[in-house]
Amino acid sequence: MIDLKDKVIWITGASSGIGEALCVEFSKHNARLILSARREEELKRVASLINLPDLDIMILPFDLSDTKSASGLAAQIINKFGRIDMLINNGGYSQRAEAIDTPVEIDRQLMEVNYFSYVALTKAVLPYMKRQKYGHIIVISSIAGKFGFYLRSSYSAAKHALHGFFESLRLETEKFGIKTLIVCPGKIKTNVSLNAITASGLPHNKMDKSHENAMSSEECAKIIIKAILTNKEEVNIGGKEILMVKIKQYFPKLFRKLIRKQSPY
Ligand SMILES: NC(=O)c1ccc[n+]([C@@H]2O[C@H](COP(=O)([O-])OP(=O)(O)OC[C@H]3O[C@@H](n4cnc5c(N)ncnc54)[C@H](OP(=O)(O)O)[C@@H]3O)[C@@H](O)[C@H]2O)c1
């Protein structure tokens, strides 16, 4: 069992939803936290909720699409804490648009934020983790990383890409004591549907029906932490929707029927 006390944990997407809930849960374990997202005021709000001493918390705002800043950001964390034990690649946004209507620029933006930023931040922390002979990379994918879905073409593509990259990385870096956990949430009640990008580039701005009564971000965060503590390599989290992952694997014909009947919202 891993002890989270004093672990230095960098969380992206810490200003809302699953990232915010993870900050709260990790603080209960007396971890040392670096909170990242674009909105500094929201990061400060989350920091005030968790009430860690200044020595144990850092607010590090940045835009995930600025992948070139990754190594400089990691260096700032090393300056303050001397090490980075965990990176939680969580920040990102979803999509609510048909592929036929979506300009390629939006497809690229979705890949940049939901895939390339995860790769860039991970590459920025790996040299420190290798030197420490310890590290844990946590990747928030989705069940959309397991199968394509209506209105999610590039979001789903980015999440699928995460599996290819991080499953390979896991094999290559475990010899350095570095672990990789891939998390596949189904429906979790956060602002994800409100912030999802549409074909016009504007946010969808609606709480989807399927998210209204979904699992809470607090419960999701607790399950993620349990998966970290027990060294899981992959975990699916959510309600009955996560059964679709197993149905696709074991009953592909049935899956093909069921997936067509799902509402995109
Ligand atoms: N909720 C679900 O049902 C669900 C299901 C499957 C997977 N997921 C995944 O879970 C992760 C967290 O999403 P959530 O559900 O917690 O949604 P959320 O409440 O909308 O939170 C998204 C977070 O990502 C940050 N973010 C978005 N774009 C960013 C950018 N360009 N640069 C920096 N930070 C950015 C946001 O902060 P700022 O706006 O302050 O930048 C916010 O903190 C995402 O990777 C999402 O794909 C969620």
The ligand as a MOL file (V3000), in Angstrom:
LIG
                    3D

  0  0  0     0  0            999 V3000
M  V30 BEGIN CTAB
M  V30 COUNTS 48 52 0 0 0
M  V30 BEGIN ATOM
M  V30 1 N -17.3530 14.1340 -15.9360 0
M  V30 2 C -17.4110 13.0660 -16.6990 0
M  V30 3 O -18.4770 12.4550 -16.9090 0
M  V30 4 C -16.1520 12.5500 -17.3640 0
M  V30 5 C -16.2240 11.3070 -17.9990 0
M  V30 6 C -15.0860 10.8130 -18.6020 0
M  V30 7 C -13.8970 11.5100 -18.5390 0
M  V30 8 N -13.8590 12.7210 -17.9150 0 CHG=1
M  V30 9 C -12.5890 13.4450 -17.9040 0
M  V30 10 O -12.3170 13.9360 -16.6020 0
M  V30 11 C -11.4420 15.0430 -16.7120 0
M  V30 12 C -11.9420 16.1760 -15.8080 0
M  V30 13 O -13.1860 16.6450 -16.2910 0
M  V30 14 P -14.3920 17.0660 -15.3130 0
M  V30 15 O -15.4690 16.0930 -15.5520 0
M  V30 16 O -13.9180 17.2860 -13.9540 0 CHG=-1
M  V30 17 O -14.8550 18.4240 -16.0460 0
M  V30 18 P -14.8120 19.9600 -15.5980 0
M  V30 19 O -15.5560 20.1430 -14.3370 0
M  V30 20 O -15.2530 20.7050 -16.8060 0
M  V30 21 O -13.2650 20.2350 -15.3180 0
M  V30 22 C -12.3360 20.3510 -16.3640 0
M  V30 23 C -11.0400 20.9260 -15.8150 0
M  V30 24 O -10.0980 21.0170 -16.8970 0
M  V30 25 C -9.5510 22.3320 -16.9160 0
M  V30 26 N -9.2370 22.7220 -18.2900 0
M  V30 27 C -10.0400 22.6500 -19.3830 0
M  V30 28 N -9.4220 23.1450 -20.4740 0
M  V30 29 C -8.1870 23.5450 -20.0570 0
M  V30 30 C -7.0750 24.1510 -20.6960 0
M  V30 31 N -7.0800 24.4520 -21.9960 0
M  V30 32 N -5.9740 24.4310 -19.9600 0
M  V30 33 C -5.9320 24.1450 -18.6420 0
M  V30 34 N -6.9420 23.5540 -17.9660 0
M  V30 35 C -8.0570 23.2620 -18.6670 0
M  V30 36 C -10.6430 23.2300 -16.3200 0
M  V30 37 O -10.0700 24.3890 -15.7090 0
M  V30 38 P -10.0510 25.8770 -16.2890 0
M  V30 39 O -11.3430 26.0910 -17.0250 0
M  V30 40 O -9.8940 26.7190 -15.0700 0
M  V30 41 O -8.8530 25.9140 -17.1830 0
M  V30 42 C -11.1990 22.3180 -15.2290 0
M  V30 43 O -10.4260 22.4200 -14.0580 0
M  V30 44 C -11.3780 15.4070 -18.2020 0
M  V30 45 O -10.1860 14.8880 -18.7530 0
M  V30 46 C -12.5690 14.6720 -18.7830 0
M  V30 47 O -12.3890 14.3410 -20.1440 0
M  V30 48 C -14.9560 13.2580 -17.3150 0
M  V30 END ATOM
M  V30 BEGIN BOND
M  V30 1 1 1 2
M  V30 2 2 2 3
M  V30 3 1 2 4
M  V30 4 1 4 5
M  V30 5 2 4 48
M  V30 6 2 5 6
M  V30 7 1 6 7
M  V30 8 2 7 8
M  V30 9 1 8 9
M  V30 10 1 8 48
M  V30 11 1 9 10
M  V30 12 1 9 46
M  V30 13 1 10 11
M  V30 14 1 11 12
M  V30 15 1 11 44
M  V30 16 1 12 13
M  V30 17 1 13 14
M  V30 18 2 14 15
M  V30 19 1 14 16
M  V30 20 1 14 17
M  V30 21 1 17 18
M  V30 22 2 18 19
M  V30 23 1 18 20
M  V30 24 1 18 21
M  V30 25 1 21 22
M  V30 26 1 22 23
M  V30 27 1 23 24
M  V30 28 1 23 42
M  V30 29 1 24 25
M  V30 30 1 25 26
M  V30 31 1 25 36
M  V30 32 1 26 27
M  V30 33 1 26 35
M  V30 34 2 27 28
M  V30 35 1 28 29
M  V30 36 1 29 30
M  V30 37 2 29 35
M  V30 38 1 30 31
M  V30 39 2 30 32
M  V30 40 1 32 33
M  V30 41 2 33 34
M  V30 42 1 34 35
M  V30 43 1 36 37
M  V30 44 1 36 42
M  V30 45 1 37 38
M  V30 46 2 38 39
M  V30 47 1 38 40
M  V30 48 1 38 41
M  V30 49 1 42 43
M  V30 50 1 44 45
M  V30 51 1 44 46
M  V30 52 1 46 47
M  V30 END BOND
M  V30 END CTAB
M  END
